[in-house]
Amino acid sequence: MIPLNDNIRRQTFWFATLALIALNTAVFAYELSLGPAINRFIFAFGLVPARYTTTHGAIIISNLAVFLVPVFTSMFIHGGWLHLIGNMLFLFVFGRSIEDRFGHGNFLLLYFLSGFGAALAEIIFNMGSRVPTIGASGAIAGVLGAYLVSYPTARITTLIPLFIIFWTIRLPAILILVYWFAIQFIAGYQMLAIESATKGGVAWWAHVGGFLLGMVLALAMPKRQRRVASVWPWEM
């Protein structure tokens, strides 16, 4: 299932969402310009859990700045076109309405706090891993969690691919987001059985952590006062 759009009637333009998409795209363009140096760039600015854990499983944060810099920079690094496009599509579909609901500043606060929470979850559940964690998906997972508690009954226009046949269907947001979260949690649980310092791939626990934190933040943050209904009446 590939989300394409939602039916939320927004009252403000999504400047912050657009800025995040543009910045992620610009960083990826810079990555492409690095050539063979890309690996050094990813290891320098990606999140490597082993840097913050001991062999006994304790988390070490001796210097807060040293910890926060790769957590922040890793959110803007992507491993390929599909990685970038997939993340930006989810940010576009779900981010615009969350930005409209909470305002530009609070949206960015939710986004980055979710990203930091996702990074911490990844460190906790992948202690000792030397594989860099990169991508905006942890922060975007927070946006998805916020969307679930904010617009559970919204309709999401979804592309359903089946071999060479494609069609679209409008599905409730709660169905898509609960399904997405279940996949992340089950896959993350299965990954716990893998004992390897080189295990990598999808940062399942970063997604789980970011999603749950996004839900909490959305429930705690003040909402921007709305003047009209949040969805088109005929799309309920």
Steps between C-alpha positions, in 0.01 A plus 500: 500500500641835392328810645451784253283763668254562781163675516579750774395857425807700600487870586869586474770426250749229598819708497685289758416171327615643168822628658576155646439334164724754327778465758496121487513512122787750503704285740441196280619696195814584697546132582490416130779750437737332745576193293716246688516732802133430574583216739717725720224759497237250616720361778587851615148642502283189537394359836720204600357334816832342599646844564262549791490156661746283694552127469289463814201675345530835676434821308777758515435866417815670621452805278147613420605696191691204358188290549250749359686593182482157330145450628402820321707457185399136453139615450596664170715223348346236273636183348350527153225646285233257621594568862468875444183493288321261736575713804412827330173357370390403852612841629300673226182299554490513880720796590289774340194436714699462822676829426161662443364358828787602728658793318836524324718528812333225701502275196877536468536443875297180476696389194845542652408376847358188337824464307704520820271249669532268201880523518499413870275199436735383226800526733321310777381215279812476283777539756838422352391535139762669283260553210407869456133584535394762248179648366207717603270206568533516881386862506232432238377210713429761768288689247310178426439442869374856536273451200350184652381680813408819313315370193419129548190518278659699217498334160834428334512458123717190466665339199469121496754333267437140391757381251435726195158618618464817706191653653419750772267467796414727791572333833457623859820642644468278808510188281812607310690628802421213737598256224825692442583506872427128538747420223772710666443343843486139378808542280687673784410220741629242253825694459568470874592135439789603275820540701743679274692824514447537127123456493335783317239569238174665601506679836184332628535610862572857398164494322325354804659752738433797275139396441418459870671827593311680224171375644593625847615839372186547292284434804702745710549786254249785464301490178458796272142623516308399190227710340330232291457123483823309457380274220287542191147386598453279193827316568404366843 
